[in-house]
Structures are given as structure tokens and as C-alpha cells.
Amino acid sequence: MANRDLVALAERRADLRKRYTKPEDERPESVGRGVHHLALICADPERTIRFYQDLLGFPLVELFENRDYEGSSHFFFDIGGGNMLAFFDFPGLGLEPVPEGLGGVQHVAISVTPAVFNATKQKLKDAGVAFMGEDRASESIYFKDPDNIQVEFIRQPLMTTPESAPPEE
């Protein structure tokens, strides 16, 4: 485990929360309208479509050639709430898997209903896809897609704090 001062880190979080988090009635309205799409890279479009559409239930809504790289596909899944998850493939570039690191995506968290949450756990088991999470966050499960992108299904509405979050100090 890394050498770190947990007390100092907790104090830093508390200070940041106090200085920058405003009560809901004092927060300005966001200038954003939501996530149009989060763009990720995959190795095999068909494998990715089977995983996200057939296993997870996100409809494929568009697929066309990437305007920036000839021969590359750019495709989008509807993940609800007016948001999309997009993928590119880059055939011929010889891209390698990346480790978790600064500037990378740690995971993609997608809100689902409790019924979908429970059904997905069974679908993942049936498909042989390992998942974890309920032992540390009862409202979430985490699993990897075929390209090792970590996905979280959280059974809470959008814009709500996870129920397993510690109470404010």
C-alpha cells in the first residue's frame, strides 16, 4: 500500500467540501445539458455491440465511419437519460490495452433501476462475466467489458449521492 497520511487526506477532503460544495438551493444551474456521449476505444465493434446491446440492454442507435480515421467505425449506444456511450475502433494502428492511470477512465457509472440491477447480476453470471462491488457498496456492481473497460451499474437515480457514501463530517 502506498505511503499516505490518511488523516491529512481526510482533512483535505473536508476542506475542499467546505470551500467548494454549495447547498443545493445556493448552487448555480449548470451550463451543461448532460453528457452527449463518452467516447471509448474498442478492439472489435461486433464484440462490443454484442456486449453492450445484447447483454446489457443498451440499444445501438448509430454506426458510421469515423471522420478522422479512414476505415474506423464510430458507433453509439443509448444509455438512457438522453446520454450515449460511443466507441471507436482503429484498425491497423496496433493499439495496446492501457493500464489504469492519470488521465484515463477509471470506470463508467450508469444508473439503472433496482429491477435492472438485479436482472443484470444474473445475466452477467449466466454469461460468465465476473463482477464485484456489493461487498463494498451495496448499490453498485462493477464489471469489465471485453476491452477491460470497467463499468458500474448503480441502482440509484441520477444526481443522487450513493447510499454507501459516508455521512458528511
Stockholm file with secondary structure:
# STOCKHOLM 1.0

chainA/1-169         MANRDLVALAERRADLRKRYTKPEDERPESVGRGVHHLALICADPERTIRFYQDLLGFPLVELFENRDYEGSSHFFFDIGGGNMLAFFDFPGLGLEPVPEGLGGVQHVAISVTPAVFNATKQKLKDAGVAFMGEDRASESIYFKDPDNIQVEFIRQPLMTTPESAPPEE
#=GR chainA/1-169 SS CCCCCHHHHHHHHHHHHHHHCCCGGGSCCCSCCCCSEEEEECSCHHHHHIIIIIITCCCEEEEEECTTSTTCEEEEEECSTTCEEEEECCTTSCCCCCCSCTTSCCCEEEECCHHHHHHHHHHHHHHTCCEECTTTCTTEEEEECTTCCEEEEECSCTTCCCTTSCCCC
#=GC SS_cons         CCCCCHHHHHHHHHHHHHHHCCCGGGSCCCSCCCCSEEEEECSCHHHHHIIIIIITCCCEEEEEECTTSTTCEEEEEECSTTCEEEEECCTTSCCCCCCSCTTSCCCEEEECCHHHHHHHHHHHHHHTCCEECTTTCTTEEEEECTTCCEEEEECSCTTCCCTTSCCCC
//
